[in-house]
Amino acid sequence: MQSEIALEPTYYQLQEIRSGNITSRELLERYISRIQTIDSDINAVVTRDFENSRRKADEADAATAEGRDLGMLHGIPATIKDAIETRDLRSTGGAKELSDHVPGSDAPVVRSIKSEGAYVIGKTNLPAWSGDIQANNEIFGRTNNPWNLDHVPGGSSGGAAASVASGMSSFDIGTDVGGSIRLPASFCGVFGHKPSHGIVPSTGYLNSAGSLRPEVDSNVIGPIARSAEDIDLILTVILAKTRPLVAELDEASEDPSSLRIAAWLDDPGVPVDQEVLDVLTRAVDSLESKAAIDVNRSARPEFDLRSASDLTENILRAAHAGPKSQVTHYEWLEMNRERLQLRNDWADFFARYDIILMPVCVVPPFRHLDEEAKKEKPLRVNGEPKEYREALRWTTVVGQCYLPSTVAPVGLGTSGLPVGIQVVGRYGADRNTIRFAGLLSSVCGGYVPPPIALGEHAG
């Protein structure tokens, strides 16, 4: 365990609050102090609600003193991605059109964590309309990676992952269409979960300036935290409060060694940079040597990765374009038909295997890029220049097929920056992917605080 309570997992903080070893107000003040000390360098928590949070913390402590429990997240301070509406707290989606938007109600996911005793200390940064894999917008500027300030934290939930990684909140709630929880979790060295599509309501997601906001195809809302146990806890809270009648998720296997595990760590059509591949390979080696897990490294679903990622990227682009999309209704139906075939291919694969381990991104966290640089081939994969869009190819083939994916940190690359791995399962197998991410954490070390979180220089 870390010596600083603000860097501990949520479940541990709950134990300390309930046992009287720390009050909610004391925990909150730790976070406020850290935000005031280090966020000028990171720029993750862009809207803050300290005074209201202090009142909420005091209410939690009063309940503790009276022997009352406010719920599964009693007295925990959280941050929320600024793409998700929070009542009476500025919520912009990173877009100038909503720079003064203050919602009159909470999104269902926010309401769920509040009803179980958590409170919102602030909102975290993102690109406009969650439309980039960096976290930069005209309202708040850019968020830096807490491991190296010259590098991106990932996007679009970049502020969320940076906040959790650097110990400025207990956990965060992000959104993911093409990789927006998974890339930041990997780039910042924390856990993130993209739920099976449809099990968590995505209403309250800010994707346009109008008052009527249709749900974005394949968009999900999910937690970012410092442990797999936290991910499971937060998802449990959200599902209990937002979808009490939803079909039960598959139960997690009690014996991970009984699971059928595959690893797809590289592909000729979408090559992965050696720095990333080395970390992922060591993680799978550790599973086999330390946890006695048998991993099939040649098993694959029956589709071509590059072609599948082309399709899912086109679907993603059309969904994000909204009214500006040039895709005809017929073209959309044809793409969706092809996606259904991909989903069938995945289902066939998961009839044979329970989990597949995959890269999150073809490169480690890269340096900040301006708009002109993104139009070139700014990414380097084994020395070869690659287009910006290559970064999403391993995430869209999972997300656009509605599958659950839990990202676990599995080590640092030669650059000293974090690398995460996707733990992917069949639809509804969220508990298994989260549980297995926890097993990976136990053999690979899990969350490690970045230097800036320990008072050291970052980058």
DRENDO-1510 file (C-alpha; in Angstrom, 1 decimal, always signed):
<recs>
REC; n; res; u; v; w
REC; 1; MET; +0.0; +0.0; +0.0 .
REC; 2; GLN; +1.1; +3.6; -0.6 .
REC; 3; SER; +1.8; +5.7; +2.4 .
REC; 4; GLU; -0.3; +8.6; +1.1 .
REC; 5; ILE; -4.1; +7.8; +1.6 .
REC; 6; ALA; -4.9; +9.9; -1.5 .
REC; 7; LEU; -3.0; +7.4; -3.6 .
REC; 8; GLU; -4.7; +4.4; -2.1 .
REC; 9; PRO; -7.6; +2.5; -3.9 .
REC; 10; THR; -11.1; +3.6; -3.1 .
REC; 11; TYR; -12.0; +0.3; -1.3 .
REC; 12; TYR; -9.1; +0.9; +1.1 .
REC; 13; GLN; -10.2; +4.5; +1.7 .
REC; 14; LEU; -13.7; +3.3; +2.5 .
REC; 15; GLN; -12.2; +0.9; +5.1 .
REC; 16; GLU; -10.2; +3.7; +6.7 .
REC; 17; ILE; -13.2; +6.0; +6.9 .
REC; 18; ARG; -15.5; +3.4; +8.3 .
REC; 19; SER; -12.9; +2.3; +10.9 .
REC; 20; GLY; -12.4; +5.9; +12.0 .
REC; 21; ASN; -8.7; +6.1; +10.9 .
REC; 22; ILE; -9.5; +9.0; +8.7 .
REC; 23; THR; -12.5; +11.3; +8.2 .
REC; 24; SER; -14.1; +12.0; +4.8 .
REC; 25; ARG; -13.2; +15.7; +5.4 .
REC; 26; GLU; -9.5; +14.8; +6.0 .
REC; 27; LEU; -9.5; +12.7; +2.8 .
REC; 28; LEU; -11.1; +15.6; +0.9 .
REC; 29; GLU; -8.6; +18.1; +2.1 .
REC; 30; ARG; -5.7; +15.8; +1.0 .
REC; 31; TYR; -7.2; +15.9; -2.5 .
REC; 32; ILE; -7.8; +19.6; -2.5 .
REC; 33; SER; -4.2; +20.2; -1.3 .
REC; 34; ARG; -2.9; +17.9; -4.1 .
REC; 35; ILE; -5.0; +19.7; -6.7 .
REC; 36; GLN; -3.8; +23.1; -5.6 .
REC; 37; THR; -0.2; +21.8; -5.5 .
REC; 38; ILE; +0.3; +19.8; -8.7 .
REC; 39; ASP; -2.7; +20.5; -11.0 .
REC; 40; SER; -1.1; +23.7; -12.3 .
REC; 41; ASP; +1.3; +21.4; -14.1 .
REC; 42; ILE; -1.1; +18.7; -15.2 .
REC; 43; ASN; -4.4; +20.7; -15.8 .
REC; 44; ALA; -6.8; +17.8; -15.2 .
REC; 45; VAL; -9.4; +19.1; -12.7 .
REC; 46; VAL; -10.7; +22.1; -14.7 .
REC; 47; THR; -13.9; +22.9; -12.8 .
REC; 48; ARG; -13.8; +22.6; -9.0 .
REC; 49; ASP; -16.4; +22.4; -6.3 .
REC; 50; PHE; -14.5; +22.5; -3.0 .
REC; 51; GLU; -17.0; +24.3; -0.8 .
REC; 52; ASN; -19.9; +22.1; -1.6 .
REC; 53; SER; -17.6; +19.1; -1.3 .
REC; 54; ARG; -16.6; +20.2; +2.2 .
REC; 55; ARG; -20.3; +20.3; +3.2 .
REC; 56; LYS; -20.8; +16.8; +1.8 .
REC; 57; ALA; -17.7; +15.5; +3.5 .
REC; 58; ASP; -18.9; +16.9; +6.8 .
REC; 59; GLU; -22.4; +15.3; +6.3 .
REC; 60; ALA; -20.7; +11.9; +5.7 .
REC; 61; ASP; -18.6; +12.3; +8.9 .
REC; 62; ALA; -21.7; +13.3; +10.9 .
REC; 63; ALA; -23.4; +10.1; +9.6 .
REC; 64; THR; -20.3; +8.0; +10.6 .
REC; 65; ALA; -20.4; +9.5; +14.1 .
REC; 66; GLU; -24.1; +8.6; +14.4 .
REC; 67; GLY; -23.5; +5.0; +13.1 .
REC; 68; ARG; -25.2; +5.6; +9.8 .
REC; 69; ASP; -23.8; +4.4; +6.5 .
REC; 70; LEU; -24.5; +6.5; +3.4 .
REC; 71; GLY; -23.9; +3.6; +1.1 .
REC; 72; MET; -21.3; +1.7; -0.8 .
REC; 73; LEU; -19.2; +4.9; -1.5 .
REC; 74; HIS; -19.7; +6.5; +1.9 .
REC; 75; GLY; -17.7; +9.8; +2.1 .
REC; 76; ILE; -15.6; +9.3; -1.1 .
REC; 77; PRO; -14.6; +12.3; -3.2 .
REC; 78; ALA; -14.7; +11.7; -7.0 .
REC; 79; THR; -14.2; +13.6; -10.2 .
REC; 80; ILE; -16.3; +13.3; -13.3 .
REC; 81; LYS; -15.3; +13.7; -16.9 .
REC; 82; ASP; -16.6; +17.1; -18.2 .
REC; 83; ALA; -18.6; +15.3; -20.9 .
REC; 84; ILE; -21.1; +14.0; -18.3 .
REC; 85; GLU; -23.7; +16.3; -16.8 .
REC; 86; THR; -23.5; +17.2; -13.1 .
REC; 87; ARG; -26.3; +19.2; -11.4 .
REC; 88; ASP; -25.4; +22.8; -10.5 .
REC; 89; LEU; -21.8; +22.3; -11.7 .
REC; 90; ARG; -20.5; +23.6; -14.9 .
REC; 91; SER; -20.4; +20.9; -17.6 .
REC; 92; THR; -19.0; +21.9; -21.0 .
REC; 93; GLY; -18.2; +18.8; -23.0 .
REC; 94; GLY; -15.0; +20.7; -23.7 .
REC; 95; ALA; -16.9; +22.8; -26.3 .
REC; 96; LYS; -17.2; +26.6; -26.5 .
REC; 97; GLU; -20.9; +26.2; -27.3 .
REC; 98; LEU; -21.4; +24.9; -23.8 .
REC; 99; SER; -18.9; +27.0; -22.0 .
REC; 100; ASP; -21.5; +28.3; -19.6 .
REC; 101; HIS; -23.7; +25.2; -19.4 .
REC; 102; VAL; -24.8; +24.4; -15.8 .
REC; 103; PRO; -27.2; +21.4; -15.8 .
REC; 104; GLY; -30.3; +21.3; -13.6 .
REC; 105; SER; -29.9; +17.5; -13.1 .
REC; 106; ASP; -27.3; +14.8; -12.8 .
REC; 107; ALA; -26.6; +12.2; -15.5 .
REC; 108; PRO; -27.9; +8.8; -14.2 .
REC; 109; VAL; -24.4; +7.6; -13.5 .
REC; 110; VAL; -23.6; +10.6; -11.4 .
REC; 111; ARG; -26.9; +10.3; -9.5 .
REC; 112; SER; -26.0; +6.7; -8.8 .
REC; 113; ILE; -22.7; +7.3; -7.1 .
REC; 114; LYS; -24.1; +10.3; -5.1 .
REC; 115; SER; -26.9; +8.1; -3.9 .
REC; 116; GLU; -24.3; +5.7; -2.4 .
REC; 117; GLY; -22.5; +8.4; -0.5 .
REC; 118; ALA; -19.9; +9.8; -3.0 .
REC; 119; TYR; -19.7; +13.4; -3.9 .
REC; 120; VAL; -18.2; +15.3; -6.9 .
REC; 121; ILE; -15.1; +17.4; -6.1 .
REC; 122; GLY; -14.7; +18.6; -9.7 .
REC; 123; LYS; -14.8; +18.0; -13.5 .
REC; 124; THR; -12.0; +16.7; -15.6 .
REC; 125; ASN; -10.6; +17.8; -18.9 .
REC; 126; LEU; -11.2; +16.4; -22.4 .
REC; 127; PRO; -11.1; +17.4; -26.1 .
REC; 128; ALA; -14.1; +19.2; -27.5 .
REC; 129; TRP; -17.1; +16.8; -27.8 .
REC; 130; SER; -14.8; +14.0; -26.7 .
REC; 131; GLY; -13.4; +13.9; -30.2 .
REC; 132; ASP; -9.7; +13.3; -29.9 .
REC; 133; ILE; -7.1; +11.0; -28.3 .
REC; 134; GLN; -5.5; +14.0; -26.6 .
REC; 135; ALA; -7.2; +16.2; -23.9 .
REC; 136; ASN; -7.1; +19.8; -25.2 .
REC; 137; ASN; -9.8; +22.4; -25.9 .
REC; 138; GLU; -10.3; +26.1; -26.3 .
REC; 139; ILE; -11.9; +26.6; -22.9 .
REC; 140; PHE; -9.4; +25.0; -20.5 .
REC; 141; GLY; -6.3; +24.2; -22.6 .
REC; 142; ARG; -4.5; +21.0; -22.6 .
REC; 143; THR; -4.0; +18.3; -20.0 .
REC; 144; ASN; -0.5; +16.8; -19.6 .
REC; 145; ASN; +0.5; +13.2; -18.8 .
REC; 146; PRO; +1.5; +13.0; -15.1 .
REC; 147; TRP; +4.4; +10.7; -16.0 .
REC; 148; ASN; +5.9; +13.2; -18.4 .
REC; 149; LEU; +4.3; +16.6; -19.0 .
REC; 150; ASP; +5.5; +16.8; -22.6 .
REC; 151; HIS; +3.4; +13.8; -23.4 .
REC; 152; VAL; -0.4; +13.3; -23.8 .
REC; 153; PRO; -2.5; +11.6; -21.2 .
REC; 154; GLY; -4.6; +10.0; -23.9 .
REC; 155; GLY; -8.2; +10.9; -24.8 .
REC; 156; SER; -10.8; +11.6; -24.6 .
REC; 157; SER; -11.0; +10.9; -20.9 .
REC; 158; GLY; -7.5; +12.3; -20.5 .
REC; 159; GLY; -8.2; +14.5; -17.5 .
REC; 160; ALA; -10.0; +11.7; -15.8 .
REC; 161; ALA; -7.1; +9.3; -16.0 .
REC; 162; ALA; -4.5; +12.0; -15.2 .
REC; 163; SER; -6.5; +13.0; -12.1 .
REC; 164; VAL; -6.8; +9.4; -10.8 .
REC; 165; ALA; -3.2; +8.6; -11.6 .
REC; 166; SER; -1.8; +11.6; -9.8 .
REC; 167; GLY; -3.9; +11.2; -6.7 .
REC; 168; MET; -6.3; +14.2; -7.2 .
REC; 169; SER; -9.5; +12.1; -6.8 .
REC; 170; SER; -10.5; +8.7; -5.6 .
REC; 171; PHE; -12.0; +7.7; -8.9 .
REC; 172; ASP; -13.5; +9.2; -12.0 .
REC; 173; ILE; -16.3; +8.3; -14.5 .
REC; 174; GLY; -15.4; +8.6; -18.2 .
REC; 175; THR; -16.9; +7.8; -21.5 .
REC; 176; ASP; -15.7; +5.6; -24.4 .
REC; 177; VAL; -16.8; +5.3; -28.0 .
REC; 178; GLY; -13.5; +4.4; -29.7 .
REC; 179; GLY; -11.1; +4.0; -26.8 .
REC; 180; SER; -11.7; +7.1; -24.7 .
REC; 181; ILE; -11.5; +5.3; -21.3 .
REC; 182; ARG; -9.0; +2.7; -22.4 .
REC; 183; LEU; -6.3; +4.8; -24.0 .
REC; 184; PRO; -6.1; +7.3; -21.1 .
REC; 185; ALA; -6.0; +4.4; -18.6 .
REC; 186; SER; -3.1; +2.8; -20.5 .
REC; 187; PHE; -1.2; +6.1; -21.0 .
REC; 188; CYS; -1.6; +7.2; -17.3 .
REC; 189; GLY; -1.0; +3.8; -15.7 .
REC; 190; VAL; -4.5; +3.2; -14.1 .
REC; 191; PHE; -7.4; +0.8; -14.5 .
REC; 192; GLY; -10.3; +1.6; -16.8 .
REC; 193; HIS; -13.4; -0.3; -17.8 .
REC; 194; LYS; -15.5; +0.0; -21.0 .
REC; 195; PRO; -18.7; -1.9; -20.1 .
REC; 196; SER; -20.7; -4.1; -22.4 .
REC; 197; HIS; -22.6; -1.7; -24.6 .
REC; 198; GLY; -26.1; -0.8; -23.3 .
REC; 199; ILE; -25.8; -2.0; -19.7 .
REC; 200; VAL; -25.0; +1.5; -18.4 .
REC; 201; PRO; -27.2; +4.3; -19.5 .
REC; 202; SER; -25.3; +7.0; -21.4 .
REC; 203; THR; -27.9; +9.8; -21.1 .
REC; 204; GLY; -26.4; +13.0; -19.8 .
REC; 205; TYR; -23.5; +12.6; -22.2 .
REC; 206; LEU; -22.7; +16.0; -23.8 .
REC; 207; ASN; -22.2; +15.3; -27.5 .
REC; 208; SER; -23.9; +18.4; -29.0 .
REC; 209; ALA; -25.1; +21.9; -28.2 .
REC; 210; GLY; -28.8; +21.2; -28.5 .
REC; 211; SER; -31.1; +20.4; -25.7 .
REC; 212; LEU; -32.0; +17.0; -27.3 .
REC; 213; ARG; -28.9; +14.8; -27.4 .
REC; 214; PRO; -29.4; +11.4; -29.0 .
REC; 215; GLU; -27.3; +8.6; -27.6 .
REC; 216; VAL; -24.1; +8.1; -29.7 .
REC; 217; ASP; -23.8; +4.7; -31.4 .
REC; 218; SER; -21.5; +2.4; -29.3 .
REC; 219; ASN; -20.9; +5.1; -26.6 .
REC; 220; VAL; -20.5; +3.8; -23.0 .
REC; 221; ILE; -19.8; +5.3; -19.6 .
REC; 222; GLY; -17.5; +3.6; -17.2 .
REC; 223; PRO; -15.1; +3.9; -14.2 .
REC; 224; ILE; -11.4; +4.8; -14.1 .
REC; 225; ALA; -9.7; +3.9; -10.8 .
REC; 226; ARG; -6.5; +2.7; -9.2 .
REC; 227; SER; -7.5; -1.0; -8.7 .
REC; 228; ALA; -9.6; -3.7; -10.3 .
REC; 229; GLU; -11.5; -4.0; -7.1 .
REC; 230; ASP; -12.5; -0.3; -7.3 .
REC; 231; ILE; -13.7; -0.8; -10.9 .
REC; 232; ASP; -15.9; -3.7; -9.8 .
REC; 233; LEU; -17.3; -1.7; -6.8 .
REC; 234; ILE; -18.1; +1.4; -8.9 .
REC; 235; LEU; -19.7; -0.6; -11.7 .
REC; 236; THR; -21.8; -2.5; -9.1 .
REC; 237; VAL; -23.0; +0.9; -7.7 .
REC; 238; ILE; -23.9; +2.2; -11.2 .
REC; 239; LEU; -25.8; -0.9; -12.2 .
REC; 240; ALA; -27.6; -1.2; -8.9 .
REC; 241; LYS; -28.9; +2.3; -9.2 .
REC; 242; THR; -29.4; +2.8; -12.9 .
REC; 243; ARG; -30.4; -0.6; -14.2 .
REC; 244; PRO; -31.8; -2.6; -11.4 .
REC; 245; LEU; -33.8; -4.8; -13.8 .
REC; 246; VAL; -31.0; -5.3; -16.3 .
REC; 247; ALA; -30.1; -8.9; -17.0 .
REC; 248; GLU; -27.4; -10.0; -14.6 .
REC; 249; LEU; -23.9; -9.9; -15.9 .
REC; 250; ASP; -22.0; -13.2; -16.1 .
REC; 251; GLU; -20.6; -14.2; -12.7 .
REC; 252; ALA; -16.9; -13.9; -12.4 .
REC; 253; SER; -15.0; -17.2; -12.4 .
REC; 254; GLU; -13.8; -18.0; -8.9 .
REC; 255; ASP; -10.8; -19.9; -10.3 .
REC; 256; PRO; -9.0; -17.8; -13.0 .
REC; 257; SER; -6.8; -20.8; -13.9 .
REC; 258; SER; -9.9; -22.5; -15.2 .
REC; 259; LEU; -10.5; -19.7; -17.8 .
REC; 260; ARG; -9.5; -20.2; -21.4 .
REC; 261; ILE; -7.0; -17.4; -22.1 .
REC; 262; ALA; -5.7; -16.2; -25.5 .
REC; 263; ALA; -3.2; -13.4; -26.2 .
REC; 264; TRP; -3.3; -11.4; -29.5 .
REC; 265; LEU; -0.4; -8.9; -28.9 .
REC; 266; ASP; +0.7; -8.1; -32.4 .
REC; 267; ASP; -0.6; -8.4; -35.9 .
REC; 268; PRO; +1.0; -7.9; -39.4 .
REC; 269; GLY; -1.8; -5.7; -40.5 .
REC; 270; VAL; -1.6; -3.4; -37.4 .
REC; 271; PRO; +1.9; -3.7; -36.0 .
REC; 272; VAL; +2.6; -2.7; -32.4 .
REC; 273; ASP; +5.7; -0.8; -31.5 .
REC; 274; GLN; +8.4; -2.9; -29.9 .
REC; 275; GLU; +8.4; -0.9; -26.7 .
REC; 276; VAL; +4.8; -1.7; -26.1 .
REC; 277; LEU; +5.0; -5.2; -27.3 .
REC; 278; ASP; +7.9; -6.0; -24.9 .
REC; 279; VAL; +5.8; -4.8; -21.9 .
REC; 280; LEU; +2.8; -6.9; -23.0 .
REC; 281; THR; +4.9; -10.0; -23.7 .
REC; 282; ARG; +6.4; -9.7; -20.2 .
REC; 283; ALA; +2.9; -9.5; -18.7 .
REC; 284; VAL; +1.8; -12.7; -20.4 .
REC; 285; ASP; +5.1; -14.4; -19.4 .
REC; 286; SER; +4.3; -13.4; -15.8 .
REC; 287; LEU; +0.8; -14.9; -16.0 .
REC; 288; GLU; +2.3; -18.2; -17.1 .
REC; 289; SER; +5.2; -18.3; -14.7 .
REC; 290; LYS; +3.7; -16.7; -11.6 .
REC; 291; ALA; +0.0; -17.5; -11.8 .
REC; 292; ALA; +0.3; -20.8; -13.7 .
REC; 293; ILE; -2.1; -19.6; -16.3 .
REC; 294; ASP; -2.0; -21.3; -19.7 .
REC; 295; VAL; -2.2; -18.7; -22.5 .
REC; 296; ASN; -2.7; -19.5; -26.2 .
REC; 297; ARG; -0.7; -17.0; -28.1 .
REC; 298; SER; -1.9; -18.0; -31.5 .
REC; 299; ALA; -5.7; -18.1; -31.1 .
REC; 300; ARG; -7.5; -15.4; -33.1 .
REC; 301; PRO; -11.1; -14.5; -34.1 .
REC; 302; GLU; -11.9; -15.2; -37.8 .
REC; 303; PHE; -11.5; -11.8; -39.3 .
REC; 304; ASP; -8.7; -9.6; -40.7 .
REC; 305; LEU; -7.7; -7.0; -38.1 .
REC; 306; ARG; -6.9; -4.2; -40.5 .
REC; 307; SER; -10.1; -4.6; -42.5 .
REC; 308; ALA; -12.1; -4.9; -39.3 .
REC; 309; SER; -10.5; -1.8; -37.9 .
REC; 310; ASP; -11.2; +0.1; -41.1 .
REC; 311; LEU; -14.8; -0.7; -40.8 .
REC; 312; THR; -15.1; +0.1; -37.1 .
REC; 313; GLU; -13.2; +3.3; -37.6 .
REC; 314; ASN; -15.6; +4.4; -40.4 .
REC; 315; ILE; -18.6; +3.6; -38.1 .
REC; 316; LEU; -16.9; +5.6; -35.3 .
REC; 317; ARG; -16.3; +8.6; -37.6 .
REC; 318; ALA; -19.9; +8.6; -38.8 .
REC; 319; ALA; -21.3; +8.4; -35.3 .
REC; 320; HIS; -19.1; +11.2; -34.0 .
REC; 321; ALA; -19.9; +13.4; -37.0 .
REC; 322; GLY; -23.5; +13.6; -36.1 .
REC; 323; PRO; -25.6; +15.8; -38.4 .
REC; 324; LYS; -22.4; +16.6; -40.3 .
REC; 325; SER; -21.9; +13.0; -41.4 .
REC; 326; GLN; -21.8; +12.5; -45.1 .
REC; 327; VAL; -22.8; +8.8; -44.8 .
REC; 328; THR; -26.1; +7.9; -46.4 .
REC; 329; HIS; -28.7; +5.8; -44.6 .
REC; 330; TYR; -27.9; +2.9; -47.0 .
REC; 331; GLU; -24.2; +3.1; -46.3 .
REC; 332; TRP; -24.8; +3.1; -42.6 .
REC; 333; LEU; -27.0; +0.0; -42.9 .
REC; 334; GLU; -24.3; -1.7; -44.9 .
REC; 335; MET; -21.6; -0.9; -42.4 .
REC; 336; ASN; -23.9; -2.1; -39.6 .
REC; 337; ARG; -24.5; -5.3; -41.4 .
REC; 338; GLU; -20.7; -5.9; -41.7 .
REC; 339; ARG; -20.4; -5.1; -38.0 .
REC; 340; LEU; -23.0; -7.7; -37.2 .
REC; 341; GLN; -20.8; -10.2; -38.9 .
REC; 342; LEU; -17.8; -9.1; -36.8 .
REC; 343; ARG; -19.9; -9.5; -33.7 .
REC; 344; ASN; -20.7; -13.1; -34.8 .
REC; 345; ASP; -17.0; -13.7; -35.4 .
REC; 346; TRP; -16.3; -12.5; -31.9 .
REC; 347; ALA; -19.1; -14.7; -30.5 .
REC; 348; ASP; -17.7; -17.7; -32.2 .
REC; 349; PHE; -14.3; -17.0; -30.7 .
REC; 350; PHE; -15.7; -16.6; -27.2 .
REC; 351; ALA; -17.3; -19.9; -27.5 .
REC; 352; ARG; -13.8; -21.3; -27.4 .
REC; 353; TYR; -12.1; -18.8; -25.1 .
REC; 354; ASP; -13.1; -16.7; -22.1 .
REC; 355; ILE; -10.6; -13.9; -22.3 .
REC; 356; ILE; -8.4; -12.4; -25.0 .
REC; 357; LEU; -5.5; -10.1; -24.1 .
REC; 358; MET; -4.9; -7.3; -26.6 .
REC; 359; PRO; -2.9; -4.1; -26.9 .
REC; 360; VAL; -4.6; -0.8; -26.2 .
REC; 361; CYS; -2.5; +1.3; -28.5 .
REC; 362; VAL; +0.2; +0.7; -31.1 .
REC; 363; VAL; +2.5; +3.2; -29.4 .
REC; 364; PRO; +3.3; +4.3; -25.9 .
REC; 365; PRO; +2.2; +7.8; -24.8 .
REC; 366; PHE; +3.3; +10.2; -27.5 .
REC; 367; ARG; +4.3; +13.9; -27.3 .
REC; 368; HIS; +1.6; +16.6; -27.6 .
REC; 369; LEU; +0.6; +17.3; -31.3 .
REC; 370; ASP; -1.0; +20.4; -32.7 .
REC; 371; GLU; -3.7; +20.2; -35.4 .
REC; 372; GLU; -1.2; +20.5; -38.3 .
REC; 373; ALA; +1.0; +17.7; -37.0 .
REC; 374; LYS; -2.0; +15.4; -36.6 .
REC; 375; LYS; -2.6; +15.7; -40.4 .
REC; 376; GLU; +0.8; +14.2; -41.2 .
REC; 377; LYS; +2.1; +10.8; -40.0 .
REC; 378; PRO; +3.1; +11.8; -36.5 .
REC; 379; LEU; +3.3; +8.4; -34.8 .
REC; 380; ARG; +6.3; +6.1; -35.0 .
REC; 381; VAL; +5.8; +2.4; -34.9 .
REC; 382; ASN; +9.2; +0.6; -35.0 .
REC; 383; GLY; +10.6; +3.7; -36.7 .
REC; 384; GLU; +8.0; +3.8; -39.4 .
REC; 385; PRO; +5.8; +6.9; -39.6 .
REC; 386; LYS; +2.1; +6.1; -39.1 .
REC; 387; GLU; -1.1; +8.2; -39.4 .
REC; 388; TYR; -2.7; +9.5; -36.2 .
REC; 389; ARG; -5.7; +7.2; -36.6 .
REC; 390; GLU; -3.5; +4.1; -36.3 .
REC; 391; ALA; -3.7; +4.7; -32.5 .
REC; 392; LEU; -7.3; +3.5; -32.3 .
REC; 393; ARG; -7.2; +0.3; -34.4 .
REC; 394; TRP; -7.0; -2.1; -31.4 .
REC; 395; THR; -9.7; -0.4; -29.5 .
REC; 396; THR; -12.4; +0.2; -32.1 .
REC; 397; VAL; -12.6; -3.5; -33.1 .
REC; 398; VAL; -13.6; -4.2; -29.5 .
REC; 399; GLY; -15.8; -1.2; -28.7 .
REC; 400; GLN; -17.7; -1.0; -31.9 .
REC; 401; CYS; -18.6; -4.7; -31.4 .
REC; 402; TYR; -20.1; -3.8; -27.9 .
REC; 403; LEU; -17.7; -6.0; -25.9 .
REC; 404; PRO; -16.5; -5.3; -22.4 .
REC; 405; SER; -12.8; -4.4; -22.0 .
REC; 406; THR; -10.9; -3.7; -18.8 .
REC; 407; VAL; -7.5; -2.0; -19.1 .
REC; 408; ALA; -4.9; -2.9; -16.5 .
REC; 409; PRO; -1.5; -1.3; -16.1 .
REC; 410; VAL; +1.2; -3.9; -16.7 .
REC; 411; GLY; +4.5; -2.0; -16.6 .
REC; 412; LEU; +6.6; +0.8; -17.9 .
REC; 413; GLY; +8.3; +0.9; -21.3 .
REC; 414; THR; +11.9; +1.9; -22.0 .
REC; 415; SER; +10.7; +5.5; -22.2 .
REC; 416; GLY; +9.6; +5.3; -18.6 .
REC; 417; LEU; +5.9; +5.7; -19.6 .
REC; 418; PRO; +3.1; +3.3; -18.7 .
REC; 419; VAL; +1.7; +0.6; -20.9 .
REC; 420; GLY; -1.7; -1.0; -20.3 .
REC; 421; ILE; -3.3; -4.1; -21.7 .
REC; 422; GLN; -6.9; -4.8; -22.8 .
REC; 423; VAL; -8.7; -7.7; -21.1 .
REC; 424; VAL; -11.6; -8.5; -23.4 .
REC; 425; GLY; -14.4; -10.9; -22.9 .
REC; 426; ARG; -17.7; -11.9; -24.5 .
REC; 427; TYR; -20.7; -9.6; -24.2 .
REC; 428; GLY; -21.9; -9.5; -20.6 .
REC; 429; ALA; -18.7; -10.9; -19.2 .
REC; 430; ASP; -17.6; -7.7; -17.5 .
REC; 431; ARG; -17.0; -9.4; -14.1 .
REC; 432; ASN; -14.6; -11.8; -15.7 .
REC; 433; THR; -12.6; -9.1; -17.5 .
REC; 434; ILE; -12.4; -7.0; -14.3 .
REC; 435; ARG; -11.4; -10.0; -12.2 .
REC; 436; PHE; -8.8; -11.0; -14.6 .
REC; 437; ALA; -7.4; -7.5; -14.7 .
REC; 438; GLY; -7.0; -7.8; -11.0 .
REC; 439; LEU; -5.0; -11.0; -11.5 .
REC; 440; LEU; -2.8; -9.3; -13.9 .
REC; 441; SER; -2.3; -6.5; -11.4 .
REC; 442; SER; -1.1; -9.1; -8.8 .
REC; 443; VAL; +1.6; -10.5; -11.1 .
REC; 444; CYS; +2.6; -7.3; -12.8 .
REC; 445; GLY; +2.5; -4.8; -9.9 .
REC; 446; GLY; -0.6; -2.9; -10.8 .
REC; 447; TYR; -0.9; +0.9; -10.2 .
REC; 448; VAL; +2.3; +2.8; -9.5 .
REC; 449; PRO; +2.2; +6.5; -8.7 .
REC; 450; PRO; +3.8; +8.8; -11.2 .
REC; 451; PRO; +6.7; +10.9; -10.0 .
REC; 452; ILE; +4.6; +14.1; -9.8 .
REC; 453; ALA; +2.3; +12.3; -7.4 .
REC; 454; LEU; +5.2; +11.8; -5.0 .
REC; 455; GLY; +6.4; +15.4; -5.2 .
REC; 456; GLU; +9.0; +14.7; -7.8 .
REC; 457; HIS; +9.5; +16.3; -11.2 .
REC; 458; ALA; +7.5; +14.9; -14.2 .
REC; 459; GLY; +9.2; +15.4; -17.5 .
</recs>
